[in-house]
Amino acid sequence: MATMENLIGLVNRIQRACTVLGDYGGGDNSFSSLWEALPSVAVVGGQSSGKSSVLESIVGRDFLPRGSGIVTRRPLVLQLHKIDDGSEEYAEFLHMPRRKFTNFAYVRQEIQDETDRVTGKTKQISPVPIHLSIYSPNVVNLTLIDLPGLTKFAVEGQPESIAQDIETMVRSYVEKPNSIILAISPANQDIATSDAIKLAREVDPTGERTFGVLTKLDLMDKGTNALDVLEGRSYRLQRPWVGIVNRSQADINKNTNMTVARRKEQEYFATSPDYAHLASKMGSEYLAKLLSKHLESVIRSRIPSITSLINKTIDELESEMDHLGRPIAVDAGAQLYTILELCRAFDKIFKEHLDGGRPGGDRIYGVFDNQLPAAIKKLPFDRHLSMQNVRRIVSEADGYQPHLIAPEQGYRRLIEGSLKHFRGPAEASVDAVHFVLKELVRMSISETQELRRFPTLQAEIAAASGEALERFREEGKKTVLRLVDMEASYLTVEFFRKLPQEVDRVGNPGERGGNTGERGGNPQGERGGNPQGERGRGSNPGGERGRGENASERGGIPTASNVDRYSDGHFRRIASNVSAYVGMVSDTLRNTIPKAVVYCQVREAKMSLLNNFYAQLGKKEGKQLGLMLDEDPALMEKRQQCAKRLELYKAARDEIDTVSWAR
Ligand SMILES: Nc1nc2c(ncn2[C@@H]2O[C@H](COP(=O)(O)OP(=O)(O)OP(=O)(O)O)[C@@H](O)[C@H]2O)c(=O)[nH]1
């Protein structure tokens, strides 16, 4: 007995917990259902077949709503608990845990009210069960699920689809393999037309889990009996048929007591010439005991599979909880700690992106190695150093007095004008790296698993990183532009000195008789010696082209004239010299711009991306910190659900363990 109480009580407790979580048969459940795994007795029958009467008889109490039309519109999970003789009988609803009903008329009223609370007064049906527990010395431990009566037609006020809806709902309960079907048919109708048997046959063709109950035996035509059915000849089931005689409508109207009714039922069978030989296996009391015993044995046989389902689900839920993250602490210190931990996790991933290990950092090198050189290559030096432009700039720089030897001012302007072009690629490199860094921040945020739950903090980190990167970008721009400006502000004199000297027919007409192009060949090439631009003019900046011109000039008219000096060759040489100089600067900048960018942006991002954010965090109060850890509501809901289910399954496991030990 102890075992039986334990097992059925165990299933009762698990069933109640399932309902609290919305896990019940017929419901729209996306998760694997523990409810489905629990054996239960589902009561099915056509309208007026005597379903309510059977249930009340099993309980020994009037407590079910009565009336015309479809009265049972939600499943009623009726859990019967045997208590010690002499103890007071009472009922309890799961949805009203603190109220004990001792008056069963109120129980009936509450079933009606609770039905209406979910379905409205529209006479709709709902699969959400009502849980009613009855504690009584006059019951056996048993759980029965009362379902709406199968019907053919909708009555006034009910939707046309009601018959189909009821069948669908009833079917969802009885088709699961763990369901024991209590199929109720009235004896005064042909068994072949019984709605209950029809459905049972469909979902349990072997009759293995169907108990046939035949009501209204007393209402059969005189001279007929139901022995063919009760003895299994009309419709064979693997379980015995049980005949029942409930209170008639007249008895109900007279308020005939249940105890009296049960006694009368026993007398009916004992004295019936047709059924006396079956008397010990007939009647509602026998039915209750039979079901209780059967339910207990089914539960016992299912315990291993229930246990393994529970263990498997616990594992799944535990890993789901790990995935969703544990609940957040409430005190400010712990919250700050959590935020810092989350930032650190993000920062670590961000660094991995930069240093390698995660992709993306290489795109920064791509900027230096491809984009910057390509952008420099595209600079319009050709246009700037075209003959026409060189001539114009040099002439403008000369003013009213054409240059005598080398156009010092002209050179400077040409060089400055050229170097200005480097500002574009320099700034573009800063921007390109900025966007790579921004993208890496975005990727790192989304890759930080721990941050997933906290959309607000994600946004804060994104904003703080964005601000920091913006500052680094400003700094980067200032620095690279400074590099370019520095190049323009002081030219490398050595470059010009190293250029081969042009024959200097103007300054030193007799000297050396030619320009070998060697610096040493022009003793006057010293700044002091030939301050008037000898350097510029004497140099051969352009390399090949310049040298070629040198040669042709050497062969030119001995006395330099303006015409001579301003010939195309002369300007071409200037362009070539400037071009070579710019080329040298370009090589330098190709190396120094990346250094500046890395120094100002990449290195800073690695070292101090969230420094400002940390400083601000320190000033925040608990409430503000809490807001940052504001979780995605959907996720919070999911975790709560997950935690509740985990609790349920763990409680179920503990319950099963206790029962297993008691066995
Ligand atoms: N004489 C007699 N009347 C019965 C018996 N069983 C049920 N009745 C009567 O049949 C009518 C319908 O019985 P219920 O128990 O309400 O049947 P139900 O299947 O629950 O009906 P609905 O909930 O309306 O679908 C009532 O008037 C009962 O008194 C029985 O065995 N003998």
The ligand as an ORCA input file, in Angstrom:
! r2SCAN-3c Opt
* xyz 0 1
  N     -30.752      5.162    -14.199
  C     -29.516      5.525    -14.475
  N     -29.291      6.767    -14.861
  C     -28.033      7.113    -15.114
  C     -26.950      6.233    -15.014
  N     -25.815      6.883    -15.344
  C     -26.165      8.128    -15.637
  N     -27.504      8.290    -15.496
  C     -28.235      9.490    -15.762
  O     -27.934      9.906    -17.043
  C     -27.887     11.314    -17.102
  C     -26.549     11.735    -17.643
  O     -25.562     11.349    -16.769
  P     -24.235     12.161    -16.549
  O     -23.428     11.425    -15.556
  O     -24.520     13.560    -16.336
  O     -23.641     11.908    -17.965
  P     -22.411     12.671    -18.642
  O     -21.817     11.712    -19.607
  O     -21.518     13.205    -17.641
  O     -23.186     13.783    -19.379
  P     -22.633     15.130    -19.946
  O     -21.645     15.672    -18.969
  O     -23.810     15.970    -20.150
  O     -21.952     14.760    -21.225
  C     -28.164     11.776    -15.685
  O     -29.457     12.135    -15.567
  C     -27.872     10.603    -14.857
  O     -28.662     10.549    -13.696
  C     -27.237      4.900    -14.607
  O     -26.359      4.042    -14.512
  N     -28.546      4.618    -14.366
*
